[in-house]
Amino acid sequence: MAGRHRLQLLLLQYAPLLLFIVLLVVFGLLSGRFLTTANFVNILIQSAHVAIIAIGMTFVLLVAGVDLSVGANMYVSVAVLGLYLKGLPVAASFPITALVGILFGAVNALIITQLRVAAFITTLATMFVGRGLALYMSGTKMVGFNDQILALGRTSYLGIPYAIWAFALVFLIAFVVLRETPFGRQIYAVGADPEAATKAGIDVRRIVFSVYCICGLCAAIGGVVSASQVAVASSTFGYQKEFAVIAAAVLGGTSLFGGRGGVLGTVFGAVLIQTVESGLVMTNADPYLYPLVISVIIFLAVLVDSLRTSLLERLERRQIRVEPASDERRGFFARLSAR
């Protein structure tokens, strides 16, 4: 029985990879241009901003939180960049834009940690407030950017577009932080069991506050990368982006229940989602089908995560039951030998 459960767990863990292979085969058969190097490079470029924001979302999900306001954060950050920092060089405007994203995340963190409002409700509210603020600043008009920002989306270094360099840098820093630092281990500890983490001396509120600031920073960076590619930010900039980035993280193995996951899988999830969108475009699918397909992927990602979590809990309970039983047997034979 345990062997069958472990096989099921293995299949659930590799379900996104199997889905990715199926998508490659299906879209490859439907379009001769899909399985080309140029298309794969384009997928990487187009998925860069989603991957960056999803990396920030991974930090939040690891502590069993959620941030529904990342799309609004993107819009606010680039609105400030395009409206008030347009005359500044990138070296000055980019840090200020990043600070805007961090402050947006800090507002979420303060409400969640100090006022004890649920993360879902808090970030849902700031999603509407943030988008309303950006629309007010822009007057619902398109926001343009200076040539230096636009150059980031059109130029490359060593033959690699700057969007991929930005994504690679964010990924490398996040990977090292989560895998090699005490702060990263504390994030996993808080997500796995906040009460046990508190008893171990971890400042849970500080950790939660930090991950929302990190998510805000990644939203701002992802917003700049996306803005450099599309050239202008319309009133729908970043709209519903939170669903794509949550799906990317969950598809990559990060649990909605906290304590499990990592940024490597998140990157894979972002590429998978962009692969779907690219395949739909190349097969001339009805544009109205795009949200439907993405919503199905989100549902499958949540379903797989739920099944995987319940299966892991079942296996852990079985191990806990087995250990006392063996202790009882050892005590029984000890009493027999004593007689």
C-alpha positions in Angstrom: 0.0 0.0 0.0 2.8 2.4 0.9 4.5 1.6 -2.4 1.3 2.5 -4.3 1.0 5.8 -2.5 4.7 6.6 -3.2 4.1 5.9 -6.9 1.1 8.3 -6.8 3.2 10.9 -5.1 5.9 10.5 -7.8 3.3 11.0 -10.5 1.9 14.1 -8.8 5.3 15.6 -8.4 6.1 15.1 -12.1 2.6 16.0 -13.4 3.7 19.4 -14.6 6.6 17.9 -16.6 4.3 15.4 -18.2 1.9 18.2 -19.1 4.8 20.2 -20.6 5.8 17.2 -22.8 2.2 16.7 -23.9 1.9 20.4 -24.8 5.1 20.2 -26.9 3.9 17.2 -28.8 0.4 18.6 -29.4 1.5 22.1 -30.4 4.4 20.7 -32.5 1.9 18.6 -34.5 -0.5 21.5 -35.0 2.2 24.1 -36.0 5.4 23.5 -37.8 6.9 26.7 -36.4 6.4 25.8 -32.8 9.3 23.4 -32.3 11.9 25.9 -33.5 14.8 27.5 -31.6 13.5 31.0 -32.4 10.1 30.2 -30.8 11.7 28.8 -27.7 13.9 31.9 -27.3 10.8 34.0 -27.7 9.0 32.0 -25.0 11.9 32.6 -22.6 11.8 36.3 -23.4 8.1 36.6 -23.0 8.0 34.6 -19.8 10.8 36.6 -18.1 8.6 39.1 -16.4 6.1 36.4 -15.2 9.0 34.3 -13.9 10.4 37.3 -12.0 7.1 38.1 -10.3 6.4 34.4 -9.7 9.8 34.1 -7.9 8.6 36.8 -5.5 5.2 35.0 -5.1 7.1 31.9 -4.2 8.6 33.6 -1.1 5.0 34.5 0.0 3.6 31.1 -0.7 6.3 29.4 1.2 5.0 31.0 4.4 1.4 30.0 3.5 0.5 33.5 2.3 -0.7 34.9 -0.9 -0.4 38.2 -2.8 -3.2 39.1 -5.1 -2.0 42.7 -5.6 1.2 42.0 -7.7 -0.6 43.1 -10.9 -1.6 46.4 -9.3 1.9 46.8 -7.9 3.3 46.4 -11.4 1.0 49.1 -12.7 1.7 51.5 -9.9 5.4 51.1 -10.2 5.6 51.6 -13.9 3.1 54.5 -13.7 5.5 56.3 -11.3 8.4 55.4 -13.6 6.7 56.7 -16.7 5.0 59.8 -15.3 7.4 61.1 -12.7 10.9 59.6 -13.4 10.9 59.9 -17.2 13.6 62.5 -17.2 16.0 60.6 -15.0 18.6 58.1 -16.2 18.0 54.4 -15.6 20.6 54.3 -12.8 18.4 56.7 -10.8 14.9 55.8 -11.9 15.1 52.1 -11.5 16.1 52.1 -7.8 13.2 54.5 -7.1 10.8 52.3 -9.0 12.0 49.3 -7.0 11.5 51.2 -3.8 7.9 51.9 -4.9 7.3 48.1 -5.3 8.9 47.4 -1.9 6.7 50.1 -0.2 3.6 48.5 -1.8 4.6 45.2 -0.5 5.3 46.7 2.9 1.8 48.1 3.1 0.5 44.6 2.6 2.9 43.2 5.2 2.0 45.8 7.9 -1.8 45.1 7.5 -1.2 41.4 7.7 1.4 41.3 10.5 0.2 44.2 12.7 -3.6 44.3 12.1 -3.8 40.5 11.7 -6.0 40.8 8.6 -6.0 37.7 6.4 -3.6 37.9 3.5 -6.3 37.1 0.9 -8.5 39.9 2.1 -5.6 42.4 2.5 -4.1 41.9 -0.9 -7.5 41.7 -2.6 -8.2 45.2 -1.2 -4.8 46.6 -2.1 -5.2 45.2 -5.6 -8.2 47.4 -6.2 -6.7 50.4 -4.3 -3.4 50.1 -6.2 -5.1 49.9 -9.6 -7.3 52.8 -8.8 -4.3 54.9 -7.7 -2.4 54.1 -10.9 -5.5 55.0 -13.0 -5.8 58.3 -11.1 -2.1 59.1 -11.7 -2.3 58.3 -15.4 -5.7 59.7 -16.0 -6.6 56.3 -17.6 -4.3 57.3 -20.4 -1.4 55.2 -21.7 1.9 55.8 -19.9 5.0 56.0 -22.1 8.7 55.6 -21.1 12.0 57.1 -22.1 14.4 55.6 -24.6 16.6 54.1 -22.0 13.8 51.9 -20.6 12.6 50.9 -24.0 16.2 50.0 -25.0 16.1 47.3 -22.2 13.4 45.5 -24.2 15.1 45.8 -27.6 18.8 45.2 -27.0 20.9 42.4 -25.7 24.3 41.6 -24.1 26.4 38.8 -25.4 23.5 37.9 -27.7 21.1 37.4 -24.7 18.2 39.9 -24.3 18.3 42.1 -21.2 15.0 40.6 -20.1 16.6 37.2 -19.7 19.6 38.7 -17.9 17.2 40.4 -15.4 15.3 37.2 -14.9 18.5 35.2 -14.4 19.9 37.6 -11.8 16.7 37.6 -9.8 16.5 33.8 -10.0 20.2 33.4 -8.9 19.8 35.7 -5.9 16.5 34.0 -4.8 17.9 30.5 -5.3 20.9 31.3 -3.1 18.8 33.0 -0.5 16.4 30.1 -0.1 18.9 27.3 -0.3 22.1 28.7 1.3 21.1 31.3 4.0 19.6 31.1 7.5 16.9 33.5 6.3 15.8 31.0 3.6 15.7 28.2 6.1 13.6 30.3 8.4 11.1 31.0 5.6 10.6 27.2 5.2 10.3 26.8 8.9 7.6 29.4 9.3 5.6 28.0 6.4 5.8 24.4 7.7 4.8 25.3 11.3 4.6 28.9 12.5 4.1 27.9 16.2 7.1 25.6 16.2 9.1 28.3 14.4 8.1 30.8 17.2 9.2 28.3 19.9 12.5 27.9 18.1 13.2 31.6 18.4 12.3 32.7 14.9 10.6 36.1 14.6 7.7 35.0 12.5 6.3 38.5 11.9 9.7 39.7 10.6 9.9 36.8 8.2 6.3 37.4 6.9 7.0 41.1 6.6 10.1 40.4 4.6 8.6 38.0 2.1 5.9 40.5 1.2 8.5 43.2 0.6 10.4 40.8 -1.6 7.3 40.0 -3.5 6.7 43.7 -4.0 10.2 44.2 -5.2 9.9 41.4 -7.8 6.5 42.9 -8.9 8.2 46.2 -9.6 11.1 44.6 -11.5 8.8 42.4 -13.5 6.7 45.5 -14.3 9.8 47.3 -15.7 10.8 44.3 -17.8 7.3 44.0 -19.2 7.0 47.8 -19.8 10.3 47.7 -21.7 8.8 45.0 -24.0 5.4 46.5 -24.7 6.6 50.2 -24.8 3.6 51.6 -23.1 1.4 50.8 -20.1 -2.3 50.9 -20.7 -5.1 50.8 -18.2 -5.0 47.0 -18.3 -1.3 46.7 -17.6 -0.7 43.9 -15.1 -4.4 43.1 -15.1 -5.0 39.5 -13.6 -1.3 38.9 -13.7 -1.5 37.5 -10.2 -3.3 34.4 -11.4 -0.5 33.5 -13.9 2.2 34.0 -11.4 0.5 31.9 -8.7 -0.2 29.2 -11.2 3.5 29.3 -12.2 4.7 28.8 -8.7 2.2 26.1 -7.9 2.9 24.3 -11.1 6.6 24.3 -10.2 5.8 22.5 -6.9 5.4 25.3 -4.4 2.6 24.4 -2.1 -0.3 26.8 -1.3 -0.1 25.4 2.2 3.4 26.6 2.8 6.7 25.1 3.7 7.4 23.3 0.4 8.7 24.5 -3.0 11.5 26.5 -4.6 12.2 29.0 -7.3 13.7 26.5 -9.8 10.3 24.8 -10.2 8.6 28.3 -10.4 10.7 29.2 -13.4 9.6 26.0 -15.1 6.0 26.8 -14.3 6.3 30.3 -15.8 7.8 28.8 -19.0 5.1 26.2 -19.2 2.3 28.9 -19.0 4.0 31.0 -21.7 4.4 27.8 -23.8 0.6 27.4 -23.7 0.0 31.0 -24.8 2.6 30.8 -27.5 1.1 27.5 -28.8 -2.4 29.0 -28.8 -1.2 32.0 -30.9 0.7 29.8 -33.4 -2.3 27.5 -33.9 -4.6 30.5 -34.5 -6.8 29.6 -31.6 -9.8 31.8 -30.7 -8.4 34.6 -28.4 -11.4 34.1 -26.2 -10.2 30.6 -25.4 -7.0 31.9 -23.8 -8.5 32.7 -20.4 -10.3 29.4 -20.4 -7.2 27.4 -21.1 -5.2 29.3 -18.5 -8.0 28.8 -15.9 -8.0 25.1 -16.6 -4.2 25.0 -16.0 -4.6 27.0 -12.7 -7.3 24.5 -11.6 -5.1 21.5 -12.4 -2.2 23.1 -10.6 -4.3 23.7 -7.4 -5.8 20.2 -7.7 -2.3 18.5 -8.0 -1.0 20.6 -5.0 -4.0 19.6 -2.9 -3.7 15.9 -3.8 0.0 16.0 -3.2 -0.4 17.6 0.2 -3.1 15.2 1.4 -1.0 12.2 0.2 2.1 13.5 2.0 0.1 14.0 5.2 -1.3 10.5 4.9 2.2 9.0 4.5 3.4 11.0 7.5 0.5 9.8 9.7 1.2 6.2 8.7 4.8 6.6 9.8 3.8 8.1 13.1 1.4 5.2 13.7 4.1 2.6 12.8 6.7 3.9 15.2 4.7 3.6 18.5 3.5 0.1 17.4 7.1 -1.0 17.1 7.9 0.4 20.5 5.0 -1.5 22.0 6.3 -4.7 20.5 9.7 -4.1 21.8 8.2 -3.4 25.3 6.2 -6.6 25.1 9.2 -8.8 24.3 11.2 -7.0 27.0 8.6 -7.9 29.5 8.6 -11.5 28.3 12.4 -11.8 28.7 12.2 -10.2 32.1 9.9 -13.0 33.3 
